[in-house]
Amino acid sequence: MEHETDTKSAEKVQTWARDQLTLMIAGDTQLSFKDVDEATRSRVVLVPFAATLPSEERDRGG
């Protein structure tokens, strides 16, 4: 009986649950994943940034 109650509670939670955040990772090289299932892979969106700044416009970090 306890298991049935837990299942019903989980169903109620699922009706109002929604995304809490969006993780954004920026880098110079493309990410690679090892041993990732299709569900995780389907949630990753790669956004290419093909623009290259001329060297005189680049921030040298100093």
C-alpha positions in Angstrom: 0.0 0.0 0.0 2.8 2.4 0.8 4.2 2.0 -2.7 0.8 2.9 -4.3 0.7 6.1 -2.3 4.2 7.0 -3.4 3.3 6.5 -7.1 0.3 8.7 -6.8 2.3 11.4 -5.1 4.9 11.3 -7.9 2.2 11.6 -10.5 0.8 14.8 -8.7 4.3 16.3 -8.6 4.8 15.7 -12.3 1.8 17.7 -13.3 3.3 21.0 -11.9 7.0 20.3 -12.4 8.8 22.5 -14.9 12.3 23.4 -16.1 14.3 25.1 -13.3 17.3 26.3 -15.3 19.2 26.3 -18.5 22.9 25.4 -18.4 25.0 27.2 -20.9 28.6 26.3 -21.5 30.8 28.5 -23.7 34.2 27.4 -24.9 36.7 27.5 -27.8 36.4 23.8 -28.6 33.4 21.5 -29.1 32.3 19.4 -26.1 32.6 15.6 -26.3 30.7 13.1 -24.2 31.5 9.6 -23.2 28.8 7.0 -22.4 25.9 9.4 -22.7 22.4 8.0 -23.5 20.1 9.3 -26.2 17.9 11.2 -23.7 20.8 13.3 -22.5 22.1 13.8 -26.0 18.7 15.0 -27.2 18.8 17.8 -24.6 22.1 19.3 -25.7 21.9 22.1 -28.3 25.1 23.2 -29.9 25.1 26.9 -31.1 28.0 27.6 -33.5 29.7 31.0 -33.2 31.5 31.2 -36.5 32.6 34.8 -36.3 36.3 35.5 -35.9 37.5 38.9 -34.7 40.4 40.5 -36.4 43.5 40.3 -34.2 43.6 44.0 -33.4 40.0 43.8 -32.0 40.7 40.8 -29.7 40.8 41.2 -25.9 44.2 40.1 -24.8 43.1 39.8 -21.1 45.5 42.4 -19.8 
